[in-house]
């Protein structure tokens, strides 16, 4: 009889524990969830539903992977696997969910694993605390520390921190870099003639044009006063000079309106070009500053380049950035002089087009370059087909069909560019992947043995 009473007491205690857990789960002020080992939501409380804006039934049809930010998913899954393998007993991490309203929700996630009586993993218990407000405050503090108050671009600290990191990375991978020092010409005269408020507008306009003239991966900062700097990543002296001159001409052709006056300004740019090494940022800034001084001495509104590879001023075109130049290689030669000469000419014409677009030349100029490329492609395809027919190439029909598809695509690119419906990236993808890699390198190599003289 005594054993029966003990058993009943144990059951009552167990039921009481279950009720306590259920109430704690349901009424918790933070998000609580039971998650299957496959990631399925098994049970969620109302606080978590409020956080991610899904109803309980909507969540139970999904997995945690479905609402986790893609950039955080790999880390989360790695922790899950380490728990299931027995390496971890629990884990904590900061991550982001994407709510039903597409809002990013920052959370601190704490996870433990529950086992069944056979010690097999049964489900995860997750506690989810909303830290969005603290994250927003943190991001705001970072922005205040790293952003220039006036121009809203990176400040001196931001530029030095990020550029130093990129110099170290470029040294490891031996990548080319260009560092620009930019100074507004006769800026004191603008302040003296129109006032400091107008000078601030000029500074803000310069920052905006610089930002619009470079890629998102490049680093832009205001070092102080009217002095700005840009680090162009994976960029050699040739392309760096094109970008610098594009910024200079964009500033020269712009104007601001203040106090009833239309005010124009110019800039001088000093640039140092180098391939990744261990020289610190301070040394590179001094070299760029030397080039800037030279630009001022030569009459202002100019770009002067200090090329560290030869330690002299000037523009050197012998090296160009690989990712925006198509490079002809001997391995591409078929052995037929006509085909090889035309292939090499296509490379040249394609590079002229890419450089025209990168330099920001007028649309009519770029359209003429695309038309020339289309004409060269059409003439080459016609000559190549004649040669293949004369040697009895067995796959001539399929090869002609590929030519027709590429010629049509080239014409479409011309039409799209004319109407503003395509970009430099799309054109480069067509030239590098479709025309050169898939066609010249893959398809054309199939007929090499038939056309070699």
C-alpha positions in Angstrom: 0.0 0.0 0.0 2.9 2.3 0.8 4.5 1.7 -2.6 1.2 2.6 -4.3 1.0 5.9 -2.4 4.6 6.7 -3.5 3.8 5.9 -7.1 0.7 8.2 -7.0 2.8 10.9 -5.5 5.3 10.6 -8.3 2.6 10.9 -11.0 1.1 13.9 -9.3 4.6 15.5 -9.1 5.2 14.7 -12.8 1.8 16.2 -13.8 2.6 19.3 -11.7 6.0 19.7 -13.4 4.3 19.4 -16.8 1.8 22.1 -15.9 4.5 24.3 -14.6 6.5 23.9 -17.8 3.5 24.5 -20.0 2.6 27.7 -18.1 6.2 28.9 -18.2 6.4 28.2 -21.9 3.0 29.7 -22.7 3.3 32.9 -20.6 7.0 33.6 -21.0 7.8 37.2 -21.9 10.4 36.0 -24.4 10.0 33.7 -27.4 9.9 30.0 -26.6 9.8 27.2 -29.1 10.2 23.4 -29.4 12.0 22.5 -32.6 12.3 19.1 -34.2 15.8 17.7 -35.0 14.9 18.4 -38.7 14.2 22.0 -38.0 10.4 21.9 -38.0 8.6 24.1 -35.5 6.8 21.7 -33.1 5.4 24.3 -30.7 5.8 28.1 -30.3 4.5 30.5 -27.7 2.6 33.7 -28.4 5.7 35.9 -27.6 7.6 34.3 -30.5 4.6 34.7 -32.8 4.4 38.4 -32.0 8.1 38.7 -32.7 8.1 37.2 -36.2 4.5 38.1 -37.1 3.5 34.6 -38.0 0.6 32.7 -36.3 1.3 29.5 -34.6 -0.3 27.4 -37.3 1.7 29.2 -40.0 5.0 28.5 -38.1 4.1 24.8 -37.6 4.0 24.5 -41.4 7.6 25.8 -41.7 11.1 25.1 -40.4 13.4 27.5 -38.6 15.5 27.5 -41.7 12.6 29.1 -43.6 12.6 32.3 -41.6 16.4 32.5 -40.7 18.4 35.2 -42.5 20.5 33.5 -45.2 23.7 35.0 -43.9 23.1 33.4 -40.4 21.8 30.0 -41.5 25.2 28.2 -41.9 26.3 29.1 -38.4 23.0 28.0 -36.9 23.0 24.7 -38.8 26.6 24.1 -37.7 25.7 24.5 -34.0 22.7 22.1 -34.6 25.0 19.5 -36.0 27.5 19.8 -33.2 24.7 19.4 -30.7 23.3 16.3 -32.4 26.8 14.8 -32.6 27.2 15.3 -28.8 30.0 17.9 -29.2 27.9 20.6 -27.5 25.3 20.4 -24.8 23.8 23.8 -25.6 24.6 26.8 -27.7 23.9 30.6 -27.8 24.2 32.9 -30.8 22.9 36.2 -32.1 21.0 35.8 -35.4 18.4 37.4 -37.5 14.9 36.2 -38.4 13.0 37.5 -41.4 9.4 38.2 -40.2 6.3 37.7 -42.2 6.3 41.4 -43.0 9.9 41.1 -44.3 11.3 43.0 -41.4 14.7 41.9 -40.1 14.5 40.8 -36.4 17.6 40.5 -34.3 17.5 37.9 -31.6 19.7 36.2 -29.0 19.0 32.5 -29.3 19.7 30.0 -26.6 19.2 26.3 -27.5 19.3 23.0 -25.5 18.6 19.5 -26.6 16.0 17.1 -25.0 16.6 13.3 -25.2 14.1 10.5 -24.9 14.4 7.6 -22.5 16.7 5.8 -24.9 19.0 8.9 -25.0 18.1 9.6 -28.6 17.7 13.3 -29.5 14.0 14.2 -29.4 13.7 18.0 -29.9 15.3 21.3 -29.2 14.1 23.9 -26.6 14.8 27.4 -27.9 14.6 30.6 -26.0 14.5 33.7 -28.3 15.1 37.2 -26.9 14.4 40.2 -29.1 17.6 42.4 -29.2 16.5 44.5 -32.2 16.5 47.8 -30.2 20.0 47.2 -28.8 21.3 46.2 -32.2 19.8 49.4 -33.8 21.5 51.4 -31.0 24.8 49.5 -31.6 24.6 50.2 -35.3 23.8 53.8 -34.7 26.8 54.2 -32.5 29.0 52.5 -35.1 27.6 54.8 -37.7 28.3 57.9 -35.6 31.9 56.7 -35.0 32.6 55.9 -38.6 30.5 58.3 -40.6 31.4 61.9 -41.5 28.6 64.1 -40.1 28.4 66.5 -43.0 28.8 64.3 -46.1 27.4 61.0 -44.7 30.4 59.0 -46.2 33.1 57.3 -44.2 35.2 59.5 -41.9 39.0 59.4 -41.4 38.8 56.6 -38.9 36.6 54.5 -41.1 38.8 55.0 -44.1 42.0 54.1 -42.2 40.5 51.0 -40.6 39.0 49.6 -43.7 41.8 50.5 -46.1 44.5 49.0 -43.8 42.5 45.8 -43.8 42.3 45.8 -47.6 46.0 46.5 -48.0 46.8 43.4 -45.9 44.4 41.3 -47.9 45.9 42.6 -51.2 49.4 41.7 -50.0 48.3 38.1 -49.4 46.8 37.7 -52.8 49.2 40.0 -54.7 46.3 42.2 -56.0 46.6 45.6 -57.7 45.3 48.7 -55.8 44.9 52.4 -56.6 44.8 55.0 -53.8 43.3 58.4 -54.7 43.8 61.7 -52.8 41.2 64.3 -53.9 41.3 68.0 -53.1 38.9 70.7 -54.1 40.7 73.4 -56.1 40.6 76.9 -54.6 38.1 75.8 -51.9 39.0 78.8 -49.7 37.8 81.2 -52.4 34.4 79.4 -52.4 34.1 79.8 -48.6 35.3 83.4 -48.8 33.0 84.4 -51.7 29.8 82.5 -50.9 30.1 81.5 -47.2 30.8 78.3 -45.3 27.2 77.0 -45.8 27.8 77.0 -49.5 31.2 75.4 -49.0 29.4 72.6 -47.1 27.1 72.1 -50.1 30.1 71.8 -52.4 31.7 69.2 -50.1 28.4 67.2 -49.9 28.1 67.3 -53.7 31.6 66.1 -54.1 31.0 63.1 -51.7 27.8 62.2 -53.6 29.5 62.2 -57.0 32.5 60.2 -55.7 30.2 57.6 -54.2 28.2 57.3 -57.5 31.4 57.0 -59.6 32.9 54.0 -57.8 31.8 50.5 -56.9 30.2 49.5 -53.6 33.3 47.4 -52.7 35.7 50.5 -53.0 36.4 52.5 -49.9 35.6 56.2 -49.8 36.3 58.6 -46.9 36.6 62.3 -46.0 40.0 62.7 -44.4 39.3 66.3 -43.3 38.5 69.7 -44.7 38.2 69.5 -48.4 40.4 66.4 -48.7 38.9 63.0 -49.7 40.4 59.6 -50.4 39.4 56.5 -52.3 40.9 53.1 -52.4 40.0 51.2 -55.6 40.2 47.5 -55.0 41.7 45.0 -57.5 42.3 47.9 -59.9 45.5 48.6 -61.9 46.9 51.9 -63.0 45.1 52.0 -66.3 41.6 51.5 -64.9 42.4 53.6 -61.9 43.3 56.5 -64.1 40.0 56.1 -66.1 38.0 56.1 -62.8 39.9 59.1 -61.4 39.3 61.1 -64.6 35.7 60.1 -64.6 35.3 61.6 -61.1 37.2 64.7 -62.1 35.1 65.3 -65.2 31.8 64.6 -63.4 32.8 67.3 -60.8 33.8 69.7 -63.5 30.5 69.3 -65.3 28.4 69.7 -62.2 27.3 72.8 -60.4 25.4 73.8 -57.3 22.9 76.6 -56.7 23.2 78.8 -53.6 22.0 82.3 -52.9 20.9 82.8 -56.5 24.3 81.8 -57.8 25.3 78.8 -59.9 28.7 77.7 -58.5 31.1 75.4 -60.3 34.2 73.8 -58.9 37.0 71.5 -60.0 39.2 69.0 -58.2 42.8 67.8 -58.4 43.6 64.1 -57.9 46.8 62.4 -56.9 46.8 58.6 -57.4 49.3 55.9 -56.4 49.1 52.6 -58.1 50.7 49.5 -56.6 50.5 45.8 -56.3 49.8 44.4 -52.8 52.9 44.5 -50.6 53.7 45.3 -46.9 54.0 49.1 -47.1 51.6 50.7 -44.6 48.7 53.0 -45.6 50.6 56.1 -44.4 53.4 55.5 -46.9 50.8 55.1 -49.7 48.9 58.3 -48.7 52.2 60.2 -48.8 52.8 58.9 -52.3 49.3 59.9 -53.4 49.8 63.3 -51.8 53.0 63.8 -53.8 51.0 63.1 -57.0 48.3 65.5 -55.7 50.9 68.2 -55.2 52.1 67.6 -58.8 48.5 68.0 -60.1 48.2 71.3 -58.3 51.6 72.5 -59.6 50.5 71.5 -63.2 47.5 73.8 -63.2 44.8 72.0 -61.1 41.8 70.1 -62.4 44.2 67.3 -63.3 44.9 63.7 -62.4 48.6 62.8 -61.7 49.7 59.2 -61.1 52.5 57.9 -59.0 53.2 54.3 -60.2 55.2 52.6 -57.4 56.3 49.8 -59.7 58.6 52.2 -61.5 58.6 55.0 -58.9 57.9 57.7 -61.3 55.1 59.9 -62.4 53.1 59.0 -65.5 50.5 56.6 -66.9 51.6 53.1 -67.6 49.4 50.8 -69.6 51.3 47.6 -69.6 49.2 46.1 -66.9 45.4 46.1 -66.7 42.9 44.7 -64.2 42.1 41.1 -65.2 38.4 41.1 -64.3 37.5 43.9 -66.8 39.9 43.0 -69.6 39.6 40.1 -72.0 43.1 38.7 -72.4 44.1 36.8 -75.6 46.2 33.7 -75.0 48.3 31.6 -77.3 46.2 28.5 -76.3 43.2 30.0 -78.0 44.9 29.8 -81.5 43.4 27.3 -83.9 46.3 27.2 -86.3 44.3 28.9 -89.0 45.7 32.4 -89.5 42.4 34.0 -90.7 40.4 32.6 -87.8 43.1 33.5 -85.2 43.5 37.1 -86.5 39.8 37.6 -86.3 39.5 36.1 -82.9 42.3 38.4 -81.6 40.6 41.4 -83.2 37.3 40.5 -81.4 39.2 40.6 -78.1 40.5 44.1 -79.0 37.1 45.4 -80.1 35.4 43.9 -76.9 38.0 45.6 -74.7 37.5 49.0 -76.4 33.8 48.7 -75.7 34.3 47.8 -72.0 36.8 50.6 -71.5 34.5 53.1 -73.1 31.6 52.1 -70.8 33.9 52.0 -67.7 35.2 55.4 -68.5 31.7 56.8 -68.6 32.0 58.0 -72.2 28.8 59.3 -73.9 26.1 56.8 -74.8 26.5 57.5 -78.5 30.2 56.5 -78.3 29.4 53.3 -76.5 26.6 52.5 -79.0 29.1 52.9 -81.9 31.5 50.5 -80.1 28.7 47.9 -79.7 27.8 48.3 -83.4 31.5 47.8 -84.4 31.6 44.7 -82.2 28.4 43.3 -83.8 29.8 43.9 -87.3 33.1 42.2 -86.3 31.2 39.2 -84.9 29.0 38.9 -88.0 31.9 39.1 -90.4 34.0 36.6 -88.4 31.1 34.1 -88.2 30.6 34.3 -92.0 34.3 33.8 -92.7 34.7 31.0 -90.2 31.7 29.1 -91.6 33.2 29.3 -95.1 36.4 27.8 -93.8 34.6 25.1 -91.9 32.6 24.1 -95.0 35.7 24.0 -97.1 37.5 21.5 -94.8 34.3 19.3 -94.4 33.8 20.0 -90.7 31.2 17.4 -89.7 29.5 19.5 -87.0 29.1 22.6 -89.3 25.3 22.8 -88.9 25.3 22.9 -85.2 28.2 25.4 -85.2 26.3 27.7 -87.6 23.2 27.5 -85.3 25.4 28.6 -82.4 26.7 31.5 -84.5 23.1 32.6 -85.3 22.2 32.5 -81.6 25.2 34.6 -80.6 24.6 37.1 -83.4 21.0 37.5 -82.4 22.1 38.0 -78.8 24.6 40.7 -79.8 21.9 42.6 -81.7 19.6 42.3 -78.6 22.3 43.7 -76.4 22.7 46.7 -78.7 19.0 47.4 -78.6 18.9 46.9 -74.8 21.8 49.3 -74.2 20.2 51.9 -76.5 17.0 51.8 -74.4 18.9 51.7 -71.1 17.8 48.1 -70.3 21.2 46.5 -69.9 24.4 47.1 -67.9 28.2 46.8 -68.1 28.0 43.5 -66.1 25.5 42.0 -68.6 27.6 42.9 -71.6 30.8 41.6 -69.9 29.0 38.3 -69.1 27.9 37.9 -72.7 31.4 38.6 -74.0 33.4 36.6 -71.4 31.1 33.7 -70.9 29.0 33.3 -74.0 31.3 34.4 -76.8 34.8 33.6 -75.5 34.5 30.8 -72.9 31.5 28.8 -74.2 32.1 29.4 -77.9 35.7 30.2 -78.6 37.3 28.1 -75.9 34.8 25.2 -75.7 33.1 24.9 -79.1 35.8 26.3 -81.5 38.4 23.9 -80.1 36.4 21.1 -81.6 37.3 22.1 -85.1 41.0 22.9 -84.5 42.3 19.7 -86.0 40.3 20.3 -89.2 41.6 23.8 -89.9 45.3 23.7 -89.0 47.3 24.4 -92.1 
